[in-house]
Amino acid sequence: MTKRIAVIPGDGIGPEVIDAGMRVLERVNDEHRLGLEFTHFTWSADEYLRTGVSMPPGAMEDIRDHYAAVYLGAFGDPRVPDMKHAADILLGMRFQLDLYVNYRPVKLLDERLCPLKGKGVAEIDFVIFRENTEGAYVGMGGAFKKGTAEEVAVQEDVSTRKGVERIIRYAFEYAKRTGRKSVCMSDKSNVMRFGGDLWVRTFEEVGREYPGIEHFHMFVDALTMQMVRAPEMFDVIVTNNMFGDIVTDLGAALQGGLGVAASGNIHPGRVSLFEPIHGSAPKYAGKDTANPIGAILTAAMMLEYLGFYEECSLIERAVTSAILDHETTKDLGGSLGTRAAGEAILKRLG
Ligand SMILES: NC(=O)c1ccc[n+]([C@@H]2O[C@H](COP(=O)([O-])OP(=O)(O)OC[C@H]3O[C@@H](n4cnc5c(N)ncnc54)[C@H](O)[C@@H]3O)[C@@H](O)[C@H]2O)c1
């Protein structure tokens, strides 16, 4: 059965890293007869500046109704300071397609890449689930007396029972499915009392339904400290949109930097979106220096979501082998450009 994939390279280094990821995907698709069909979309800052349109009318419905997954590079361009096109496309898809699970594995592939003293691949292997459709990112709020000395700005942080419960439940289900032993919920409920109370109560209630899985709570400031001091204490972490955004960059640093980190924006059973964690890194755009591994591991994650487990492992093994042989870009200590680093992985696919 054919599965349609929407490919959106986006801005900055997006097109280069997605090109490397597509070479891997096309090779695996051809050789393993996965039946994937790719459609490329040129939505980007360039197109927005030229046409004034970020995403054509009907495009969101088309993605929702006719595609199995979206493979996306990054958005962000200094010529669009308000990020209008990124908000329409990326946040637009997260919200309108209700992609409530932001899935970000933190897995160290080579001890050499870890910035922590005395920690290695055994200690750094956990998963973060970030709530992806609520929190401070809903854009509720406003300004009063703007531009005056009395200016007031209000930015709301929204949590709903439905939104909190489904991400927490997803984290427990993931732990159960993959044999992980514990789930840690992190928030700032000592200060943000109302939303925090909802998160804490829901976590306790859902946690009781999974007696085989240990569950514990940690304030987010303590979480950041423990991720550095004792990352081995974590299996699965679940947190809100804002804290998840921040702690996953810390997680990326533990596994070798933004260039190697992958992420999925998932609504189980529906079209879901996969993107490397990094942004468009405009100063590296077009220079053949960006690390393609984040995009390639993202491609592997997308295949896993689509049920191609063997092919996902194949790609992960090829990436690990290239890293262990130092055939990487400079950010990982190698000397290759984006394209050559992608080729180094491609040739290891067998
Ligand atoms: N999901 C997204 O599309 C997304 C995510 C984050 C930032 N952004 C946008 O991207 C633009 C740049 O943001 P930023 O500079 O804060 O973050 P960034 O992730 O683009 O880059 C930060 C730094 O990380 C390193 N880096 C990132 N990707 C790398 C790669 N593939 N290989 C090697 N090194 C890499 C570079 O040193 C870079 O300067 C902004 O417009 C921002 O809003 C978009």
The ligand as an SDF file (V2000), in Angstrom:
LIG
                    3D

 44 48  0  0  0  0  0  0  0  0999 V2000
   11.5480   23.8330   14.3360 N   0  0  0  0  0  0  0  0  0  0  0  0
   12.0860   24.8910   13.7340 C   0  0  0  0  0  0  0  0  0  0  0  0
   11.8790   25.1110   12.5560 O   0  0  0  0  0  0  0  0  0  0  0  0
   12.9740   25.7980   14.5280 C   0  0  0  0  0  0  0  0  0  0  0  0
   13.5390   25.3940   15.7460 C   0  0  0  0  0  0  0  0  0  0  0  0
   14.4280   26.2570   16.4070 C   0  0  0  0  0  0  0  0  0  0  0  0
   14.7230   27.4920   15.8410 C   0  0  0  0  0  0  0  0  0  0  0  0
   14.1220   27.8550   14.6710 N   0  0  0  0  0  0  0  0  0  0  0  0
   14.4590   29.1280   13.9820 C   0  0  0  0  0  0  0  0  0  0  0  0
   15.7440   28.9650   13.3650 O   0  0  0  0  0  0  0  0  0  0  0  0
   16.4020   30.2380   13.3220 C   0  0  0  0  0  0  0  0  0  0  0  0
   17.7720   30.1190   13.9780 C   0  0  0  0  0  0  0  0  0  0  0  0
   17.5790   29.8530   15.3580 O   0  0  0  0  0  0  0  0  0  0  0  0
   18.7350   29.5110   16.3860 P   0  0  0  0  0  0  0  0  0  0  0  0
   20.0300   30.0580   15.8570 O   0  0  0  0  0  0  0  0  0  0  0  0
   18.2840   29.9020   17.7180 O   0  0  0  0  0  0  0  0  0  0  0  0
   18.7810   27.9130   16.4110 O   0  0  0  0  0  0  0  0  0  0  0  0
   19.4330   26.8710   15.3890 P   0  0  0  0  0  0  0  0  0  0  0  0
   19.0760   25.5060   15.8600 O   0  0  0  0  0  0  0  0  0  0  0  0
   19.0610   27.1910   13.9990 O   0  0  0  0  0  0  0  0  0  0  0  0
   21.0130   27.0710   15.5400 O   0  0  0  0  0  0  0  0  0  0  0  0
   21.6660   27.2480   16.7750 C   0  0  0  0  0  0  0  0  0  0  0  0
   23.0950   26.7550   16.6550 C   0  0  0  0  0  0  0  0  0  0  0  0
   23.0970   25.3310   16.7430 O   0  0  0  0  0  0  0  0  0  0  0  0
   24.0450   24.7680   15.8840 C   0  0  0  0  0  0  0  0  0  0  0  0
   23.3620   23.9210   14.9010 N   0  0  0  0  0  0  0  0  0  0  0  0
   22.0250   23.8800   14.6450 C   0  0  0  0  0  0  0  0  0  0  0  0
   21.7700   22.9670   13.7040 N   0  0  0  0  0  0  0  0  0  0  0  0
   22.9370   22.4230   13.3490 C   0  0  0  0  0  0  0  0  0  0  0  0
   23.3280   21.4170   12.4230 C   0  0  0  0  0  0  0  0  0  0  0  0
   22.4460   20.7520   11.6630 N   0  0  0  0  0  0  0  0  0  0  0  0
   24.6420   21.1290   12.3180 N   0  0  0  0  0  0  0  0  0  0  0  0
   25.5510   21.7350   13.0600 C   0  0  0  0  0  0  0  0  0  0  0  0
   25.2550   22.6920   13.9820 N   0  0  0  0  0  0  0  0  0  0  0  0
   23.9670   23.0160   14.1190 C   0  0  0  0  0  0  0  0  0  0  0  0
   24.7590   25.9280   15.2420 C   0  0  0  0  0  0  0  0  0  0  0  0
   25.8950   26.2550   15.9950 O   0  0  0  0  0  0  0  0  0  0  0  0
   23.7460   27.0470   15.3300 C   0  0  0  0  0  0  0  0  0  0  0  0
   24.3390   28.3090   15.2990 O   0  0  0  0  0  0  0  0  0  0  0  0
   15.4690   31.2180   14.0290 C   0  0  0  0  0  0  0  0  0  0  0  0
   14.7180   31.8960   13.0680 O   0  0  0  0  0  0  0  0  0  0  0  0
   14.5950   30.3310   14.8930 C   0  0  0  0  0  0  0  0  0  0  0  0
   13.3610   30.9000   15.1950 O   0  0  0  0  0  0  0  0  0  0  0  0
   13.2880   27.0320   13.9980 C   0  0  0  0  0  0  0  0  0  0  0  0
  1  2  1  0
  2  3  2  0
  2  4  1  0
  4  5  1  0
  4 44  2  0
  5  6  2  0
  6  7  1  0
  7  8  2  0
  8  9  1  0
  8 44  1  0
  9 10  1  0
  9 42  1  0
 10 11  1  0
 11 12  1  0
 11 40  1  0
 12 13  1  0
 13 14  1  0
 14 15  2  0
 14 16  1  0
 14 17  1  0
 17 18  1  0
 18 19  2  0
 18 20  1  0
 18 21  1  0
 21 22  1  0
 22 23  1  0
 23 24  1  0
 23 38  1  0
 24 25  1  0
 25 26  1  0
 25 36  1  0
 26 27  1  0
 26 35  1  0
 27 28  2  0
 28 29  1  0
 29 30  1  0
 29 35  2  0
 30 31  1  0
 30 32  2  0
 32 33  1  0
 33 34  2  0
 34 35  1  0
 36 37  1  0
 36 38  1  0
 38 39  1  0
 40 41  1  0
 40 42  1  0
 42 43  1  0
M  CHG  2   8   1  16  -1
M  END
$$$$
